[in-house]
Amino acid sequence: MTYSRKKKAVNVSIKDIAQEADVAISTVSNVINKTRFVTSDTKEKVINAIKKLDYRPNIIARGLRTRSTRTVAVIVPDISSSFFSQVINGMEEIARNRKYTLILGCTSFDLGEEERITNILLDSFIDGFIYFSGFDNYKLIKKIYDKNIPVVALDKDLGESDIPTVVTDNIAASECCVDYLYKFGHRKIGYITFTYDKQTTVKKRYEGYLSGLKKNNLKFDPDLVLISPEMRLHETTSTYDAVRNFLKKGKIPTAFLTVADVFAFGLLRALKDEGFKIPRDVSVMGFDNIIFSQFTDPLLTTMKQPKKLMGTIAMNLLLDIIEGKEIKEKKIIIPTTIIERESVAFAKEG
């Protein structure tokens, strides 16, 4: 059997459309860009020619003329994560409704890859950026901002910076989790997280855990804390392995708080495989309320972040900036709520 190579597609220009429709090039431009009135008969001729020749506008060329490609970029660390995908779902819905195209750049928690992707997108006439990456790469975000390119930092607290941000108060949310467990009689509360270097969100949740202990007059015990760099990319499976090793040390808290739900999933399985009953022996609390937390056994009690809302707010904020609308609030704080299910119970006496 022999195969023949397809001929390379010919780029169709508006000049070709004009010739096919027997109209002026300016008429074709007016139809495509809706810049001037064109009679319905002439418009129909142009549209038929566009369909016949399968014309696709060159967004880069259009961007050079109009200074807008109606495309926005979102930088994320892990598109396989349920948390990130639910936030992106909210972004995409708003972008589509407002006639913008969303381009994703996935960094896999790699700073070098993050810079490479950002530089490529900067050369591609992107109208704006949402920075939803894993690391706190403030210099890179500021580089975009200093080029007068609209940028919004999502899930990143940039302090007193003028860069618009959409964030959760992670310290207060983690404190609230500790308060909740304390009300259930837990005095030995463990914490599970991955390493938080250059990751403010993760660091602030840990700080919230520490301040929650202090607030409730509980002594910090480092032996009840599990921090592992391996859990960053393979959250559930790596947590399962790390927790089983942790449990062998023999010092078991009455309750665990995890930095995110995906770590709680691995924790639940590890505890069960080691013979613990949840929540009779050990309570477990997550953070995020991703969709799978409704299907664990037992169902996971967790701190809810409204993920789709985070995406819609961030995208609307970015597009408003791009379109020159007045921005009343540059730092938007997303509310959090505890979702009570089955994985937390009162601590055993003694």
C-alpha positions in Angstrom: 0.0 0.0 0.0 1.3 3.4 -0.9 0.5 6.7 0.7 0.5 10.1 -1.0 1.2 13.2 0.9 -1.5 15.8 1.0 -0.8 19.1 -0.6 0.0 21.9 1.8 -3.1 24.0 2.4 -3.0 27.4 0.6 -3.5 30.4 2.9 -6.6 32.3 1.7 -6.4 36.0 2.0 -9.1 38.7 2.0 -7.9 39.6 -1.5 -8.9 36.1 -2.6 -12.3 36.5 -1.0 -12.8 39.9 -2.7 -12.0 38.3 -6.1 -14.4 35.4 -5.5 -17.2 37.7 -4.4 -16.4 40.4 -7.0 -16.2 43.1 -4.4 -13.6 45.5 -3.1 -11.1 44.3 -0.5 -12.4 47.0 1.9 -15.9 45.6 1.6 -14.6 42.2 2.7 -12.8 43.8 5.7 -16.0 45.7 6.6 -18.0 42.4 6.6 -15.4 40.5 8.7 -14.8 43.3 11.2 -18.3 44.8 11.2 -16.7 48.2 10.8 -19.1 49.7 8.2 -22.6 49.1 6.8 -22.7 46.6 3.9 -25.9 45.8 2.1 -27.4 42.4 2.8 -26.9 41.1 -0.8 -23.2 42.1 -0.8 -22.7 40.7 2.7 -24.2 37.4 1.6 -21.8 37.2 -1.4 -18.9 37.8 0.9 -20.0 35.2 3.4 -20.6 32.6 0.7 -17.1 33.3 -0.7 -15.6 32.9 2.8 -17.3 29.5 3.2 -16.4 28.3 -0.3 -12.7 29.2 0.2 -12.7 28.1 3.8 -11.1 31.4 4.9 -9.6 31.6 8.4 -8.4 35.0 9.6 -4.8 35.4 10.7 -5.2 36.4 14.3 -1.6 37.6 14.5 -2.0 39.9 11.5 -5.3 41.1 12.8 -3.6 41.7 16.2 -1.0 43.9 14.6 -3.8 46.0 13.0 -6.2 46.1 15.9 -3.8 45.6 18.8 -6.0 42.8 20.0 -6.3 39.1 19.2 -9.1 38.4 21.7 -7.0 35.7 23.2 -6.0 35.3 26.9 -3.5 33.0 28.4 -3.8 31.0 31.7 -0.6 29.7 33.3 -1.4 26.6 35.4 0.9 24.0 37.1 -1.2 20.8 36.6 -4.2 20.5 34.3 -4.8 16.9 35.5 -5.8 18.2 39.0 -9.5 18.4 39.7 -9.0 21.6 41.6 -7.3 23.4 38.7 -9.7 22.0 36.1 -12.8 23.2 37.9 -11.3 26.7 38.2 -10.4 26.7 34.5 -13.9 25.6 33.7 -15.2 28.8 35.2 -12.6 30.9 33.3 -13.4 29.2 29.9 -17.1 29.8 30.3 -16.7 33.5 30.8 -14.1 33.8 28.0 -16.4 32.1 25.6 -19.4 34.2 26.6 -17.4 37.4 26.1 -16.0 36.2 22.7 -12.4 35.5 23.8 -10.2 32.4 23.2 -8.4 30.9 26.2 -4.9 29.4 25.8 -3.5 27.1 28.5 0.1 26.8 29.4 0.9 23.9 31.8 4.2 24.1 33.7 4.2 20.9 35.7 5.5 22.8 38.7 8.7 23.6 36.7 10.0 27.2 37.1 12.1 27.0 33.9 9.1 25.7 31.9 7.0 28.5 33.4 9.3 31.2 32.1 9.7 29.5 28.7 5.9 29.3 28.2 5.3 32.8 29.4 8.0 34.2 27.0 6.5 32.3 24.1 3.0 33.7 24.9 4.4 37.2 25.3 5.6 37.0 21.7 2.2 35.8 20.5 0.2 39.0 21.0 -1.8 37.7 23.9 -4.3 40.3 25.2 -3.9 39.3 28.9 -2.7 36.7 31.4 -4.1 34.9 34.4 -1.3 33.6 36.5 -2.5 30.5 38.3 0.8 28.8 38.5 2.2 26.7 41.3 5.1 28.9 42.3 5.4 32.5 43.5 7.2 33.8 40.5 6.5 37.5 41.3 9.3 38.7 39.0 7.7 37.0 36.0 4.2 38.4 36.9 5.7 41.9 37.3 7.5 41.6 34.0 4.1 41.1 32.3 2.6 44.0 34.3 5.5 46.3 33.5 4.9 45.7 29.8 1.4 47.2 30.3 -0.1 43.8 29.5 -3.2 43.1 31.6 -2.5 40.4 34.2 -4.4 38.9 37.1 -2.8 36.7 39.8 -5.1 34.0 41.0 -4.7 32.2 44.3 -1.6 34.3 45.0 -1.3 36.9 47.7 1.1 39.6 46.3 0.9 41.8 49.4 0.8 45.5 48.7 1.4 45.1 44.9 -0.8 47.0 42.5 -1.2 43.8 40.4 -4.9 42.7 40.6 -5.4 39.5 42.6 -8.1 37.0 43.4 -7.3 35.1 46.5 -8.6 33.0 49.4 -7.7 34.1 53.0 -5.8 30.8 53.5 -4.6 31.7 57.0 -8.1 32.4 58.3 -9.5 29.3 56.5 -6.9 27.0 58.1 -7.5 28.5 61.5 -11.2 27.9 61.0 -10.4 24.2 60.3 -8.4 23.9 63.6 -11.2 25.7 65.5 -13.7 23.1 64.0 -11.6 20.1 65.1 -11.0 21.7 68.5 -14.8 21.9 69.0 -14.9 18.2 68.4 -12.6 17.7 71.4 -9.4 17.2 69.3 -6.2 18.3 71.1 -3.7 16.4 69.0 -4.2 17.7 65.5 -1.8 16.6 62.8 -1.1 18.3 59.5 -0.2 16.9 56.1 1.3 19.1 53.3 3.9 19.2 50.6 6.9 21.5 50.8 5.9 25.2 50.6 9.0 26.9 49.4 8.1 29.6 46.8 4.4 28.7 47.2 2.6 31.3 49.3 -0.8 29.6 49.3 0.6 26.3 50.7 2.7 28.2 53.2 -0.2 30.4 54.4 -2.4 27.3 55.0 0.4 25.8 57.2 0.7 29.2 59.0 -3.0 29.1 59.6 -2.7 25.6 61.1 0.0 26.9 63.5 -1.9 30.0 64.4 -5.0 27.9 64.9 -3.2 25.8 67.4 -1.9 28.8 69.3 -5.4 30.4 69.2 -6.8 27.3 70.9 -3.9 27.0 73.4 -2.6 23.8 71.8 1.1 23.0 71.9 2.7 22.5 68.5 4.2 19.0 68.1 6.4 18.6 65.0 6.0 14.8 65.3 2.4 15.3 64.3 3.3 17.1 61.0 4.1 15.4 57.7 5.8 17.6 55.1 7.0 15.8 52.0 8.3 17.2 48.6 7.2 14.0 46.8 3.5 14.8 47.3 3.6 17.9 45.0 2.8 16.1 41.7 1.5 12.7 42.7 -0.6 13.9 45.5 -2.8 11.0 46.4 -0.4 8.0 45.8 2.6 9.8 47.3 0.5 10.8 50.4 -0.6 7.2 50.8 3.0 6.0 50.8 4.2 8.8 53.1 1.4 8.3 55.6 2.0 4.6 55.9 5.7 5.3 56.8 4.6 8.1 59.1 2.2 5.8 61.0 4.9 3.3 61.7 6.6 5.9 64.0 3.8 5.3 66.4 2.7 8.8 67.3 -0.8 9.2 66.0 -2.9 12.4 66.3 -6.6 12.2 67.0 -7.3 14.2 63.8 -5.5 15.2 60.6 -5.9 18.4 58.7 -4.6 18.2 55.1 -3.5 21.1 52.8 -5.9 19.8 50.1 -8.5 17.1 49.5 -6.3 15.1 47.2 -3.9 14.5 50.2 -6.9 13.5 52.3 -7.8 10.8 49.8 -4.4 9.1 50.2 -4.5 9.6 54.0 -8.0 7.9 54.2 -6.7 4.8 52.4 -3.5 4.6 54.3 -5.3 4.8 57.7 -7.8 2.1 56.6 -5.0 -0.2 55.4 -3.2 0.2 58.8 -6.4 -0.8 60.6 -7.8 2.5 61.7 -11.5 3.2 61.7 -12.5 6.7 60.4 -13.7 8.8 62.2 -14.0 6.5 65.3 -10.2 6.3 65.7 -8.9 9.2 63.7 -10.8 12.2 62.1 -9.8 13.5 58.7 -10.4 17.0 57.3 -9.6 18.2 53.8 -9.4 21.6 52.0 -10.9 22.6 48.7 -14.1 20.5 48.5 -13.3 19.1 45.0 -16.0 16.9 43.5 -14.4 13.6 44.6 -14.7 14.5 48.3 -18.4 13.6 48.0 -17.5 10.0 47.1 -14.9 8.9 49.6 -15.6 6.4 52.4 -16.4 8.0 54.7 -17.5 11.2 52.9 -14.9 13.9 53.5 -15.4 16.9 55.7 -13.6 19.8 54.1 -13.1 23.5 53.7 -14.9 24.6 50.5 -13.3 27.0 48.1 -15.9 27.9 45.3 -13.6 26.8 42.5 -15.7 27.7 39.4 -16.5 31.1 41.0 -12.8 31.7 41.4 -12.3 31.2 37.7 -15.3 33.4 36.7 -14.2 36.2 38.9 -10.6 36.1 37.7 -11.6 36.0 34.0 -14.2 38.8 34.3 -11.6 40.9 36.2 -9.0 40.3 33.4 -11.4 41.0 30.6 -12.7 44.2 32.3 -9.1 45.4 32.5 -8.4 44.5 28.8 -11.6 46.4 27.8 -10.6 49.5 29.8 -13.5 49.3 32.3 -13.3 50.8 35.7 -11.9 48.4 38.3 -13.3 49.2 41.8 -11.5 46.4 43.6 -8.0 45.1 42.7 -7.8 42.5 45.5 -10.8 40.2 45.6 -11.1 37.7 48.5 -13.0 34.6 47.9 -15.2 33.3 50.8 -14.7 29.8 52.2 -17.1 27.5 54.1 -16.8 24.3 56.0 -18.7 21.4 54.4 -19.6 18.9 57.1 -19.8 15.3 56.1 -18.7 12.0 57.8 -14.9 12.0 58.3 -14.8 14.1 61.5 -16.2 12.9 64.9 -15.7 13.7 68.6 -12.3 12.6 69.9 -12.1 9.6 72.1 -11.8 10.4 75.8 -8.3 10.0 77.1 
